[in-house]
Amino acid sequence: MKLIKLDAIDSTNEFLKSLSSQHELENFTVVTAENQTKGKGQMGAVWRSDIGKNLIMSVLVRGFLHSNEQFYNLNIIISLSVIKILEELNIPDLSIKWPNDIMSYNKKIGGILIENTLKSDGTIVSVVGLGLNVNQTNFDNLPNASSLSVICNAEFNKEELVELIVEKMKQKIILWQEQSVLFWDEYFNKLFRKGVPMPFKNLNPEALGQNFMGIIQGVSPIGKLQILLEDDSVSEFEIKEIQMLY
């Protein structure tokens, strides 16, 4: 595993994407940073972190995805890899808030952002960004956030976490062809608030601000959230179409 350590950068994802466009990088090259000034999450949300306290990393993954229809498979692998390592560290009550937030109890402790690039030769190169709240303890004005340190009242080794997570990613990628059905089942079982009636906000411009009740049933093969509605129909939603209220 080639590891590039940075003190500060605007975005580890942007840095790794730029580097991979200029050089032929080793698969699973990792970039970490102590401070990220322009970290981002799903839909362009800003991701902020106390300097030196948290895990900020991006990983290059090449040779796994071969078409747009497979994009969400990588989300499954990355989410489960992070969850598995955290379980081994005895982090309690872990779940995945669709599509890519890592939760402990009802608090967000991490987020994943995967960006895929189609190369001129037809291959797909993915940059997997992971932000994990590790040793940060101050979450003023962030009532839905927490960290490993707060939850377990202990400090954690960030460098060790990097190695453990990347090795778990490699293992699951190798096993994907034989165990993809098991991985999907495991992902479904880890979905935050799955099977529980809860409110959602409709983000569709035609119905902006309208709330509705629904029950999460699962996720489609291309990553849409499947929700059972009050009329007993099941609808599928993309990330930009709804917001989970909890």
MOGI-V723020 format. One line per field, one symbol per residue. ss: DSSP state (2 for helix, 1 for strand, 0 for the rest). phi: phi as a letter, one per 40 degrees, with the letter a starting at -180 (. if undefined). A space follows every 10 residues. Layout:
BEGIN
ss: ???
phi: ???
END
This chain:
BEGIN
ss: 0011111110 0222222222 2200000001 1111110001 0222010000 0000111111 1100000222 2222222222 2222222200 0001111000 1111001111 1111111100 0001111111 1100000000 0000100222 2200000222 2222222222 2222222222 2222222220 1001001111 1100222000 1111111110 0000111110 0001111000 011100
phi: .cbbbbcaac accccccccc cbbcccdgcb bbacabcbcb bcggccbbac dgcbcbabbc bbgbcbaccc dcdcddccdc ccdccccccg ccfcabcdca ccbbfbbcba abbbbbbccc cgcbbbbbcb bbcbbcbcbd gbccbaadcc cbfabbcccc cdccccccdd cccccddcbd cccccccdcc ccgcgbdacb bcccdcbdgc cacabcbibc dbgcccbccc cgcbbbbcdc cabcba
END
